[in-house]
Amino acid sequence: MRKKVDDRIRSMIQNGVKMKYRSFFVIIGDKGRDQVVNLHYLLSKELMKSSPTVLWCYKNKLEISSHKRKRAKQVKKLMQRGLLDPEKVDPFLLFSESGGLSYCQYKDSDRILGNTYGMCVLQDFEALTPNILARTIETVEGGGLVVMLLNTLSSLTTLCTMVMDIHERYRTEAHAEIVSRFNERFLLSLASCKTCMVMDDELNILPLSSRVRALTSSSINEECRSETDQELKNLKDQLHDVFPIGSLVRLCTTLDQGKAVSIFLDTILDKTPDSIVALIAPRGRGKSAALGIAIVGAIASGYSNIFVTAPTPENLKSLFEFICKALKTLQYEEHLHYNLVRSSSTETRKTIVQVNIYKQHRQTIQYILPNEYQKLSQAELLVIDEAAAIPLPVIRSLLGSHMVFLSSTVNGYEGTGRSLSLKLLRHLEKKNQIAEGNDSASLSGRKFCMLELQEPIRYASGDHLESWLNSLLCLDVTSTMPPISRLPLPSECNLYYVNRDTLFSFHKDSEIFLQRMMALYVASHYKNSPNDLQLMADAPAHHLFVLLGPVDELQNVLPDILCVIQVCLEGQISRNSALQSLQMGRQPPGDQIPWKFCQVFRDTDFPSLSGARVVRIAVHPSALREGYGSTAMELLTRYYEGKLTKLSERECENVSTTNENVVEHAKKVSLQEETIVPKQNLPPLLIPVSERSPEKIDYIGASFGLTTELFGFWKKLKFLPFYISRNPNDMTGECSCMVLRPLNLDQTIDDCSQPHGLTTAFYKRFRSKFILDVPHFFRDIDYKVVMSILDPKISFSESEFVASQEKESSKSLIDLASFNELEAYVNNQIDYKEVFHVATMLAQSYFDGKLGVALSAVEASILSCIGLQLKDITSLEVNMKLGRTHVLSKFYKLMKKFYQHFKDLLMKEMGTSFPQQKEVILKPHEISVDADLYDGARQVNEDLKAMGVEDIELQEYGIENREAELKQALQQCSSLSKSGLISVKSSYAQPGKLDMSVTSSKRKRKH
């Protein structure tokens, strides 16, 4: 049955074509696919040119296949089963076979970056994410249509309870209940978009689009050009006779683009090899077109080897398209002056990957993959398109001794856009400023220039769909961050809990506060994407806190946000789940710290604890390094320890969060009569933490990219590391680091008696593993980071030194051969390179706390670089900014200290191995000599009596004249015997034997 289309639909399409604005149609109903054909017909009729190209995006399955033969078989089967009316299928089949229709799965949405379409169709609403929404909508040109297809709904509020595919990643074992706040805000925002219509599958406009109730076709005033158009015309006229700039600038459609191309060409003509020109802009500003025009300018200037890179060749579709247009403008003809080489891969769909030019001499424009930087040895110019989607380490490796042009999208939804602009571009800009201030440095430094495009090229300025998308996804929030009126003292600030139901309710004040919070995220060095917004809104375990100064309740203004903290509750995992995870070797999504701790230490008890992980902490750029971040974290720690909550509030139960829609409507009515308005009775947006009972947790943790500043920040807050990834992050090039701080502990954090395993034992295990991993995985990180992680003890008190020596053993710390080599180096007998292996052994023992040697900070750093990171002296000169002589002098001093330490230790051990001589203490006699002799004689007599020996028995051995007889015996003896004995005759005669002859008998006396 034929039905007249609502005039407002036709008027919106007409106005969009005239004003170069895009239109957004949301069709609810199972037959919405058929209305896509009608909208495409209306658009083609208004454009009065070839049929607009269509991008059809879906989850994983189309109702009718995109393949021609498969589609014919499907249609035949549906007709046989009576599920498809032949009269109704004809229009859609003609539409699908008419050409210009491209299909793309949501998982492959990154392939469409840089492409432009006249119409975009989005189906499978449950698979949509903010990232996909931004990528797909931004490919539509001015005057085009964006059509979103929804299945039949009894009420629009059903979207608020719809289970999205991405929600599966937000659920954890302890937090499984999802509240779809993002969908509610999305639904309410549709009413604020001036070029959006919500209708059913019969093209009946629903009450949600009441804004377009009186829409009529408008006329555009073409009597006078805008100021920018006139300036662009003047620029083209001024450069008309200049080759090749004049011909190429005529291809530019906006003033910003024309100025950018002029700067590109000026840089090319200067032929400074180390020049870098960066072009940053939101999507749809003509960055790829400007690069393509500039490349042809380089060809006209005689450049021979030009390389182009992007995440995929399909991202360069617009760039190569404008290369061909610019070549045609300069009178180059295909096949005569150049030829195109297309990709043979089915994945890249025959896109152009190389242009060979041979009009003047052989010149090449060639595509390379981002990781093929080895091919750039002969490059004269490198062009990097969509640099925001290429990892930062890869971008740095592409910057060589050749000229570089790069473009980057900085809205953030394409991955590392904001990260790239903040880290890489600011680093290059800072180096360029230093070089400009030093004439000698400017001779060898890079010349850097950064350009920015603001005026859209796909659509006209002021496009309502762009404004709606930027507001919905917080893509352009840098302008919404007001300067801070006053910087209060950190001690005067208070921490507030942010109610997410109110924050995402789409009220005016809540929206302003949300935009300011996101502005702090963007201004910080975080990799931002719109998916983070949905995570913040829907994830059940996430909570938001803000640090505010003193609030004057009499003033009806929003307070300045000094700091934002996003926290995720983790843990409470059953032991069975932990054991299963360890056995299967997998890590479920969410609960990052418990799973990682369980994996690293093979501990199945820790995941059962509850904790809070700091996902993000962002400080206002005007309040950096003022102590607000540390103050916010200290207040958050005290809050979770229960030290900020009032006693009356602790006893109160938390307000349970129910899955209640923030959207309310008057009553249950039909879809055509339903009115959607934000809910009015909402809790306060900001709640002081003293008035909210905290969740019971055992620890606070954080995960971040390892840098010197960030690690120092968490270390100052008494957080201890327990994990550092061995592989750098693909996007930022930084290693991930996880830190912990236990709560509700009265003892110090180093006390081994701490409960829950959060003790020095785990930290010591981490240190020991990290020391062994440094030579293999962390050789290239900054030595300051290594020193901050290991944090060696560089000074010892006398008692600590003595205690350490008592525990040390030279045999377990150094072998004799190494000690001899160390001694030889200290005595200047061998070169310093001969003791590098000894330095490695000493560094492992020293940083593991086994050597009590007092080193200075510089000496410890040199030992770390040489002994752990295995760097040579030349690398130390560059990294530590010290002279070679200074480095070698410090190295000699620290090695001498170790030698002296081991020498003292060896002497001490040798001394203890010999028997010790007892000291004899002499004291004066207390009695006289005669008394002493008398006592001695008496004692001898008593002993003889006890042995039964009489005096008469000993008389036979008596000598009358002892001295004379002894002297005579010595004179008669010419030499002493080996035994040292001599014989003296006894003069005693026994009774009764006097008449007998005296017989000489020998008696022995010891001399």
Summary of the structure (lengths in Angstrom):
residues: 1007
radius of gyration: 44.1
end to end distance: 148.4
largest distance: 177.0
contacts: 3060
relative contact order: 0.07
helix: 46%
strand: 15%
